[in-house]
Amino acid sequence: MTEPVVSRRERKKAATRQAIADAALRLFLERGYDHVSIKEIAETADVSTATVFKHFTGKEALVFDQEESTDAHLAAAVRERPTGVSVLDALREHVLATWLPIAAHPQRAEFTRLVNTTPALRAYAERMWTRHTDTLAAAIADEYGVAHDHLACAALARFVLEVPTLAQRQRDHRAAVEEVFDILTHGWRPPAVADGA
């Protein structure tokens, strides 16, 4: 499959967006989210405030700059999976491919602390999480020809989106992701005594 050709203009636009997001995150981590203005972010990224708003809907969106495409990627993982691959296996591969690099990022702990200690960011993250759950549930429901609010599809979407949160607390992130997806695939069983030892 050939990669789509990206125009010079699109590359420049993407580079500007990334520069703004990088500047914002650096300032937020250094000084705290509430102590940084859009004007300061624009100056640090060497763009106008109008350019910042051309690329981002607001200050919170600067922190979650990668989230804009998450809905589309979740739906694509389900809808565009290869023939013969189950919905769960496609989602397992998607989580492994997208979340493991994020979990290994050197700024991950700082980023998590920033979000957890900033009420506006926590609220924004929760709204995004709900939106992603609805999008994924709808994509799963479409695959089985049922209503978008079907409980089984909504439950699976919610569980899948919780996998990173659960795996984050474990030493081996990959093994933890695999274990949760095994539970989703084969059903929950009481843990053996040796597992908890």
C-alpha positions in Angstrom: 0.0 0.0 0.0 1.5 3.4 -1.0 1.6 6.2 1.4 -0.4 9.3 0.3 1.7 12.1 -1.0 1.7 15.0 1.5 2.1 18.5 0.0 4.7 20.9 1.1 2.0 23.2 2.4 0.5 20.3 4.5 4.0 19.4 5.9 4.6 23.0 6.8 1.2 23.2 8.5 1.9 20.0 10.5 5.3 21.3 11.5 3.8 24.6 12.8 1.2 22.7 14.7 3.8 20.5 16.3 6.0 23.5 17.2 3.1 25.2 18.9 2.2 22.0 20.8 5.8 21.4 21.9 6.2 25.0 23.1 2.9 24.8 25.0 3.9 21.5 26.7 7.3 22.8 27.6 5.9 26.0 29.2 3.1 24.1 31.0 5.6 21.6 32.5 8.0 24.4 33.5 5.5 26.8 35.0 2.1 25.1 35.4 -0.9 25.2 33.1 -2.6 28.1 34.8 0.4 30.3 34.7 0.9 30.2 30.9 -1.1 32.3 28.5 -1.8 31.7 24.8 0.2 34.8 24.0 3.3 33.4 25.7 2.9 30.1 23.8 2.6 32.0 20.5 5.7 34.0 21.3 7.7 30.9 22.3 6.6 29.1 19.1 7.3 32.3 17.0 3.7 32.5 15.6 0.8 34.8 16.1 -2.0 34.1 18.6 -4.3 33.8 15.6 -2.1 31.0 14.2 -2.4 29.2 17.6 -6.2 29.3 17.3 -6.1 28.2 13.7 -4.5 25.0 14.8 -6.1 24.4 18.3 -9.6 25.0 19.6 -8.4 26.2 23.0 -5.8 26.0 25.7 -6.7 22.5 26.8 -6.4 21.2 23.2 -2.8 22.3 23.3 -2.1 19.7 26.0 -3.9 16.9 24.2 -2.7 17.7 20.7 -2.7 14.1 19.6 -6.2 13.4 20.7 -7.9 15.0 17.7 -7.1 11.9 15.6 -7.8 9.3 18.3 -11.5 8.9 17.4 -10.7 8.2 13.8 -7.9 5.8 14.6 -10.1 3.8 17.1 -12.8 3.5 14.5 -10.3 2.6 11.8 -8.8 -0.2 14.0 -12.2 -1.8 14.0 -13.5 -1.0 10.5 -10.3 -1.5 8.5 -9.0 -4.6 10.3 -7.8 -7.4 8.0 -10.1 -10.2 7.0 -10.2 -12.9 9.6 -9.0 -10.6 12.4 -11.5 -10.3 15.3 -12.5 -6.9 16.7 -10.8 -7.7 19.9 -7.5 -8.8 18.3 -7.6 -5.6 16.1 -8.1 -3.5 19.2 -5.3 -5.4 21.1 -2.9 -4.6 18.3 -4.0 -1.0 18.1 -3.5 -0.5 21.9 0.0 -2.1 21.7 1.0 -0.1 18.7 -0.2 3.3 20.0 -0.1 3.2 23.7 3.2 1.4 24.4 5.3 4.2 22.8 3.4 6.8 24.9 3.9 4.8 28.1 7.7 4.7 27.4 8.0 8.4 26.7 10.4 10.1 29.1 8.0 12.9 29.8 5.0 10.6 30.5 5.1 10.9 34.3 5.4 14.8 34.1 2.5 14.9 31.6 0.3 12.7 33.8 1.1 14.8 36.9 0.3 18.0 34.9 -3.1 16.6 33.9 -3.9 15.1 37.3 -3.1 18.3 39.2 -5.0 20.7 36.9 -8.8 20.6 37.3 -9.4 22.0 33.8 -7.2 19.4 32.2 -8.8 16.6 34.2 -12.2 17.7 33.1 -11.1 17.9 29.5 -9.6 14.5 29.6 -12.8 13.0 31.0 -14.8 14.6 28.2 -12.4 13.2 25.6 -12.6 9.8 27.2 -16.4 9.8 27.0 -16.2 10.9 23.4 -13.7 8.1 22.5 -15.9 5.5 24.3 -19.0 6.6 22.2 -17.0 6.6 18.9 -15.5 3.1 19.6 -18.8 1.7 20.8 -20.5 2.9 17.6 -17.8 1.4 15.4 -18.1 -2.0 17.2 -21.9 -1.8 17.0 -21.7 -1.2 13.2 -19.6 -4.3 12.8 -22.3 -6.4 14.4 -25.3 -4.5 13.0 -26.7 -3.4 16.3 -27.7 -0.1 17.8 -24.9 2.3 18.7 -26.0 2.2 22.4 -26.0 -1.6 22.6 -24.7 -2.4 26.1 -22.3 -5.1 25.0 -20.6 -2.8 22.5 -20.5 0.1 25.0 -19.0 -2.1 27.7 -16.3 -3.5 25.4 -15.4 0.1 24.3 -15.2 1.2 27.9 -13.0 -1.8 28.9 -10.7 -1.3 26.0 -10.2 2.4 26.7 -9.4 1.5 30.4 -6.6 -0.9 29.4 -3.8 1.8 29.4 -4.9 3.0 32.8 -4.7 -0.6 34.2 -1.5 -1.5 32.4 0.2 1.7 33.5 0.4 0.5 37.1 2.3 -2.7 36.1 6.0 -3.2 35.6 5.6 -4.9 32.2 3.2 -2.8 30.2 3.1 -5.1 27.2 2.4 -8.2 29.3 -0.3 -6.2 31.2 -2.0 -5.2 28.0 -1.9 -8.8 26.7 -3.3 -10.1 30.0 -6.3 -7.7 30.0 -7.1 -8.5 26.4 -6.9 -12.2 27.2 -9.5 -11.6 30.0 -11.7 -9.8 27.5 -11.3 -12.6 25.0 -11.7 -15.6 27.2 -13.6 -14.3 30.2 -12.6 -13.5 33.7 -11.3 -16.3 36.0 -10.4 -16.1 39.6 -6.6 -15.6 39.9 -4.5 -18.5 41.1 -2.8 -18.0 44.5 0.6 -18.0 42.8 -0.4 -15.0 40.7 -0.9 -12.8 43.8 2.2 -14.0 45.6 
